[in-house]
Amino acid sequence: MDLKDFRAQVRRAFGEDLHRASPATVRDFLDRFQKDNHVEIVGDKRIHLEESAKSYEEVMRTFFAEVLDLPSEEAIMMLWAVAFDLSYAVIESHDAGRIGHLFRGLEEPAP
């Protein structure tokens, strides 16, 4: 996928000004983006990742080191996707902290 196609997909998913972006729609879009670009589905439909990292820090360090060697357009798409994901993860976390108390105690008891 080139940058022009990526921009078109983003705008189709979220609108010209990204007004349809929310933590849920961003997660759905990025899951599809990752599936279409980096993840291999094996025969039993499980996701198989070739990953040897032992920590999240190592995963991120490896990702950013590899992005340095990508062609510019591909690097832009990857970095934009990560920034978008992290931004909406912060929003989701903030909202959960702000309104989470409203839902405490509403969980159904285990049978």
N, C-alpha and C positions, 0 to 999 in steps of 0.2 A: 504494500500500500504506500502510495506517496503522500506527501504533506497535503496536497490539494484534496485528495480523497478523504484523508483523516479529518480535515477541517469540515468537509461536507457531512461526514458521519456525525461529528460532534454537534454541528448546527441542526441536523435532522433530529438528533436525539433530544437536544435541549433548547432549541430555538436560537435565533440569530444572536440574542443577547444572553443566552444560557438561562433564561427565566424558568425553565422546567427542571433545572438541576436541584436535586435534593440528595440527602445521604443515600436514600434507597435507589434513586434513578442513576446516580453516579456509580454506585456499587454494581448495579446491573450492567451498565455500559462498560465499565472497566473489566468486569468478569468476561463479557463477550469479547472485548478487545484482546485481553490476555489469551483467551481460548483461541481466537483467530490468528494470533501472532506468535505465541511462545509455548503453548502447552500441548503435549501429546496425549491423546485419549487412547488408552490401550483397550484390548478386546472386551474386558469386563466392565467397561465404562468408568473405571476409576481414573482419576487424574494421576499421571505419572510424571514427576519432575526429577530431572537429573540434578540433584543438589547435594553437595557434601558439606555445606556450611553447618557450623555447630551453634550459631547464635544469630539473632536478628541483625546485630551489628555487622557480623561477617557477611550476611546476605546483602545488606545495603552497601557495604564497602566494595564488594565484588560487583554489584550492579553499577555503581558510579564509576568504577575503574573500567568496566567494559563499555559504558556509554562514551567514555572519552575516545574510544577507537571507532565508534560508529560513524557512518556518513552523517553529515549535518542534519539532513531532513529526518532521518530515523532517530537521531539523538533528540531532536526537538520534540518529536511525538512521544518518545519514552519519558523524557523529563516533564513534559506537560502533563502526561497521564499520572505520573507519580505525584506531582505538585497538586493536581486536582484531587486525587485520592486522599492525600494527607490533609488537605484543606477541609474536605467534607468529613473526614474522620474526626477532626478537631471539633467541627460544628456538632456532629452527632454526639461526641463525648460531652461537650458543653451542655447540650440540650438534655442529655440523660442526667447529668448532675443537677441541672436546674429544675427539672420536673420529675425526676425519678422517685422522689418521696411520695408523689401522688399514687404510685402504683405498688408501693410496698404493702405486703400483706394480701395482695390480690391473687397471688399465685394459687393455683388449685393444689390441695393437699395430695400427696402421692397415695395411690390406692393400696 
